[in-house]
Amino acid sequence: MVNYLMCRKFKFILGLVACLSCASITVQANQRFETLKQEVFAEPYTERPTFKVTRKRFGKSGNNPANHLRSAARRTLKNSQDLINFKNDRKLLQANGICFAGQWVIDQSSDYSGLFKEGTLSPVIVRASVALGGVLRKDKRAFGMAIKLLPDTLGDEPSLNIFVLNSMGGVVAPNTLDLVMDNQPPLGRIPRWGDIRTALRMKKDLEAADREQLLSRTNGEKIKPQVAFRPVNHIASYQADKVSSPKWFRLSAQTTTRVEQDDFRDELALSNYPDEKIVYAIEVAEDHGGTKESAIWQALGRLTLSESVTSKACDGRLHFQHPTLE
C-alpha cells in the first residue's frame, strides 16, 4: 500500500513538472506577440489627430534620393522589422489607422498548407486604415487592413504579413464592415479631382519599387509589377514541406452589428460591439484561368479582433513588410 501511494505521488509530481514546463514554453513562445502588442497599445491618443495625405510630403518625383515615397516603398519591400520610427510619427500613405489584437483561426479542411492549414491558430496584430486622407463616411475611402501573423513557433523569424483592400480608388460606404476586402482589389470609383494626381504619383512610385525588387530577385528578367496584387504564397509556405497556396484571399465581416459613426476609427472601436469583438470570415480561391469574380471561394476560418486602440505607435511605428511577386 505504501509503495502504491508513493508511486501515485511520484506520478503526480512528474505530471506537475511537465505541466509547468509546458506553461513556460507557451509563455516564451508568445512573448513576441505580447511584446509587440504592449508597444502598439502603450500610448493611446488623448487627442486623436487626422493626418492629411499630400503630394508635398512625397518629396521630389522620379529616381531621386529626395523621393520620400519611393524610398518608403522600397523599405516596405525590404525591411522585415515590426516596429520602426516613421518621420513625424506618421506614414506617408495609410496615415490614419486603428489597431487591433486578435486571433487567426483556420478550422476548415482544405488542401492548403502553412498558416492556411486546418488547425492553425495564430495571434495577430492588425491595422485598419484608409489610403488617403478621407476618414469620414462621406469620403471615398480606400479601406483596408494589414494583418501581422505571429504564430507561437515563429521565434526570431520575420513576421508574416497579409494585405487586403476594398478598392484602389475608394468608395463611399456608410459602414466599413459592409466592404469586402481582398488581396487584388478592383479600381473602385475614380478619386475626387484633388486626389487624382496624388493617386497617379502613388502608382508610379509603388510600381517603380516593385519593379526594382523583381529585377533583383529574377536576375534581370523583366516581370510586370502588379501594385494591386499582394500574393499570399509566403503564408502557405510557412513550415510547409509541400506548399499549396491559393491565389486570392478575402475578408468579409460576419459581425452583423453596424455602428453609426462618421469616422471609421470610431465606427470600429470594439467597445461599440457585442462582446467587444469583430469577426471576419477568411475565404480563399484559386486561379483556374478565369477572373477573381468567377472564382469559387472556399471558407477556411475566421479572423477575430478582440482589442482595439488608436495610438502613436499604431500610426507612427507599426511596420508591415510587403510581399512581392515570386
C-alpha positions in Angstrom: 0.0 0.0 0.0 2.9 2.4 0.9 4.6 1.6 -2.4 1.3 2.2 -4.3 0.9 5.7 -2.6 4.5 6.6 -3.3 4.1 5.6 -6.9 0.9 7.8 -7.3 2.7 10.7 -5.6 5.7 10.3 -7.9 3.5 10.3 -11.0 1.6 13.4 -9.8 4.9 15.3 -9.3 6.1 14.3 -12.8 2.8 15.5 -14.3 3.1 18.8 -12.4 6.6 19.4 -13.6 5.6 18.6 -17.2 2.7 20.9 -16.9 4.8 23.8 -15.6 7.3 23.1 -18.4 4.6 23.4 -21.0 3.4 26.6 -19.4 6.9 28.0 -19.5 7.2 27.1 -23.2 3.9 28.7 -24.1 4.8 32.0 -22.3 8.1 32.1 -24.1 6.6 31.2 -27.5 4.0 34.0 -27.2 6.5 36.6 -26.0 7.0 38.1 -29.5 3.3 38.8 -29.8 2.9 40.1 -26.3 5.8 42.5 -26.6 4.6 43.9 -29.9 1.1 44.3 -28.5 2.3 46.2 -25.5 4.2 48.6 -27.7 1.3 49.2 -30.0 -1.2 49.7 -27.1 1.2 51.6 -24.9 0.3 55.3 -25.8 -3.4 55.7 -26.7 -4.2 59.1 -28.1 -5.6 61.6 -25.7 -6.4 63.8 -28.7 -6.5 61.8 -31.9 -5.1 63.5 -35.0 -6.3 63.2 -38.5 -3.4 63.3 -40.9 -3.6 64.7 -44.5 -2.0 62.7 -47.2 -0.5 65.1 -49.7 2.0 65.0 -52.6 4.1 67.6 -50.9 5.1 65.1 -48.3 6.1 62.6 -51.0 9.2 64.7 -51.9 10.6 65.0 -55.4 9.5 62.7 -58.2 11.4 60.2 -60.2 14.5 58.3 -59.2 15.7 60.9 -56.8 17.2 60.5 -53.3 14.6 63.1 -52.1 11.7 61.0 -53.4 10.4 60.0 -50.0 7.5 58.0 -51.3 9.7 55.7 -53.4 12.2 55.3 -50.5 9.3 54.3 -48.3 8.0 51.8 -50.9 11.4 50.2 -51.1 11.6 50.0 -47.3 8.2 48.2 -47.1 9.6 45.5 -49.5 12.9 45.0 -47.8 12.6 45.8 -44.1 11.1 43.0 -42.0 11.1 44.8 -38.7 7.8 45.0 -36.8 8.5 48.5 -35.4 10.3 51.4 -36.9 10.1 55.2 -36.3 8.2 57.0 -39.1 9.1 60.6 -39.6 6.8 62.9 -37.6 5.1 59.8 -36.1 3.1 59.2 -39.3 3.1 57.2 -42.5 3.2 58.8 -46.0 0.2 56.6 -47.0 -2.4 54.9 -44.9 -1.6 57.6 -42.3 -4.8 57.3 -40.3 -5.5 53.9 -38.6 -6.9 51.9 -35.8 -5.0 48.8 -34.5 -6.3 45.5 -33.1 -5.1 42.4 -31.3 -6.8 39.2 -32.2 -6.6 35.7 -33.5 -6.4 33.9 -36.8 -8.2 30.6 -36.8 -8.3 28.0 -39.6 -10.9 25.4 -38.7 -12.0 24.1 -42.1 -10.4 21.2 -44.1 -8.6 22.1 -47.3 -5.6 21.2 -49.4 -3.8 24.4 -48.4 -0.6 24.4 -46.4 1.2 26.7 -43.9 -1.0 29.0 -42.0 -3.9 28.2 -44.2 -3.9 24.6 -43.0 -6.7 23.3 -40.8 -5.9 23.5 -37.1 -3.9 26.7 -37.4 -4.3 29.2 -34.6 -2.1 32.3 -34.5 -2.2 35.6 -32.6 -2.3 38.7 -34.8 -1.8 42.4 -34.8 -4.0 44.2 -37.3 -4.1 47.8 -38.6 -7.1 49.1 -40.4 -6.7 52.3 -42.4 -7.6 54.3 -45.4 -5.2 55.0 -48.3 -5.6 58.8 -48.5 -6.9 61.4 -46.0 -10.6 60.8 -46.2 -11.7 59.2 -42.9 -15.4 60.1 -42.9 -18.5 58.3 -44.3 -19.0 61.0 -47.0 -15.4 60.4 -48.3 -14.3 57.9 -51.0 -12.4 55.6 -48.7 -9.9 53.1 -50.0 -10.3 51.0 -46.8 -8.0 48.1 -46.0 -6.2 46.0 -43.4 -2.7 44.9 -42.8 -2.5 41.7 -40.8 0.6 40.6 -39.0 0.6 36.9 -38.1 2.8 35.9 -35.1 2.4 32.1 -34.6 3.9 30.6 -31.5 6.6 28.8 -33.5 7.8 32.0 -35.2 10.8 32.6 -32.9 13.2 35.3 -34.4 11.9 34.8 -38.0 10.2 37.8 -39.7 6.5 38.1 -39.0 4.1 37.1 -41.8 2.0 39.9 -43.2 -1.1 39.9 -45.4 -2.7 43.0 -47.1 -6.3 43.4 -48.2 -8.2 46.4 -49.6 -11.7 47.1 -50.7 -10.7 49.1 -53.8 -7.8 51.1 -55.1 -9.7 54.4 -55.7 -12.1 54.1 -52.8 -15.9 54.0 -52.4 -18.5 55.9 -50.4 -19.9 53.5 -47.9 -21.8 54.2 -44.7 -20.1 51.3 -42.8 -16.7 49.8 -43.5 -18.0 46.5 -42.2 -20.1 46.3 -45.4 -16.9 46.3 -47.5 -15.3 43.0 -48.7 -11.5 43.3 -48.8 -9.1 41.1 -50.8 -5.5 40.9 -52.0 -6.3 42.1 -55.5 -8.8 44.9 -55.1 -10.7 46.5 -58.0 -10.1 50.1 -59.1 -13.3 51.3 -57.5 -14.5 54.8 -58.0 -12.2 57.5 -59.5 -10.8 59.7 -56.7 -12.0 63.2 -56.4 -10.2 65.6 -58.7 -7.8 66.9 -56.0 -6.7 63.3 -55.3 -6.1 62.1 -58.9 -2.6 63.4 -59.2 -1.8 62.1 -55.7 -3.1 58.6 -56.8 -1.1 58.7 -60.0 2.1 59.6 -58.1 1.5 56.8 -55.7 1.0 54.3 -58.5 4.2 55.4 -60.3 6.4 55.2 -57.2 5.0 51.9 -55.9 5.4 50.3 -59.3 9.0 51.5 -59.6 9.9 50.0 -56.2 8.1 46.7 -57.1 10.0 46.6 -60.4 13.4 47.1 -58.8 12.7 44.3 -56.3 11.5 41.9 -59.0 14.6 42.6 -61.1 16.9 41.9 -58.1 15.2 38.6 -57.5 14.9 37.3 -61.1 18.4 38.0 -62.3 17.3 40.8 -64.6 14.2 39.0 -66.0 11.5 41.6 -66.6 8.3 40.9 -64.8 5.5 43.4 -64.9 4.8 44.8 -61.4 1.2 44.4 -60.1 0.7 47.0 -57.4 -2.9 46.0 -56.8 -1.9 42.4 -56.2 -0.2 41.1 -53.0 0.4 37.4 -53.1 -0.1 35.0 -50.1 2.4 32.3 -51.1 4.5 33.2 -48.1 1.6 32.4 -45.7 1.1 29.0 -47.3 4.9 28.3 -47.3 5.3 28.7 -43.5 6.7 25.4 -42.1 5.3 23.5 -45.1 7.2 20.6 -46.8 4.8 20.7 -49.7 3.4 24.2 -50.5 -0.2 24.6 -51.7 -1.3 28.2 -51.8 -4.5 30.0 -53.0 -4.1 33.0 -55.3 -6.8 35.1 -53.8 -7.6 35.8 -50.2 -10.5 37.9 -48.8 -12.2 39.1 -45.6 -15.9 39.8 -45.1 -17.5 40.8 -41.8 -19.5 38.1 -40.0 -20.4 40.6 -37.3 -23.9 41.9 -38.1 -23.9 45.0 -35.8 -23.4 48.3 -37.5 -22.2 51.4 -35.7 -23.3 54.8 -36.9 -20.1 56.9 -36.6 -18.7 59.3 -39.2 -15.0 58.4 -38.6 -14.1 54.8 -39.4 -11.9 54.7 -36.3 -14.9 55.5 -34.1 -17.0 53.0 -36.1 -14.5 50.2 -35.5 -13.7 50.8 -31.8 -14.5 47.4 -30.3 -16.3 48.9 -27.2 -19.2 49.5 -29.6 -19.8 45.8 -30.4 -21.3 42.8 -28.6 -18.6 41.0 -26.6 -16.3 43.8 -27.8 -15.3 41.7 -30.9 -15.5 42.0 -34.6 -15.3 38.7 -36.6 -14.3 38.4 -40.3 -14.7 35.3 -42.4 -11.4 34.1 -44.0 -12.0 32.9 -47.6 -9.6 31.9 -50.4 -9.8 31.0 -54.1 -7.6 29.6 -56.8 -6.9 30.9 -60.3 -8.2 28.3 -62.8 -7.7 30.6 -65.8 -10.7 32.8 -65.0 -11.2 36.0 -63.2 -11.4 36.7 -59.5 -15.1 37.5 -59.9 -15.8 34.0 -61.4 -13.6 32.2 -58.8 -15.0 29.6 -56.5 -14.4 30.8 -52.9 -13.8 28.4 -50.0 -14.3 29.3 -46.3 -11.3 28.4 -44.2 -11.9 30.1 -40.8 -12.1 33.4 -39.1 -10.2 36.5 -38.0 -11.4 37.7 -34.7 -10.5 41.2 -33.5 -10.7 41.4 -29.7 -8.8 44.5 -28.6 -8.6 47.9 -30.3 -6.6 51.1 -29.9 -5.8 54.3 -31.7 -2.3 55.3 -30.6 1.0 56.9 -31.6 2.6 53.5 -32.1 -0.2 52.3 -34.3 0.2 55.3 -36.7 3.8 56.1 -36.2 5.8 52.9 -35.5 4.0 49.7 -36.5 5.5 48.4 -39.8 4.3 45.7 -42.2 6.7 44.2 -44.8 5.0 43.8 -48.2 5.3 40.5 -50.1 6.4 40.7 -53.7 5.6 38.5 -56.7 7.6 35.3 -56.9 
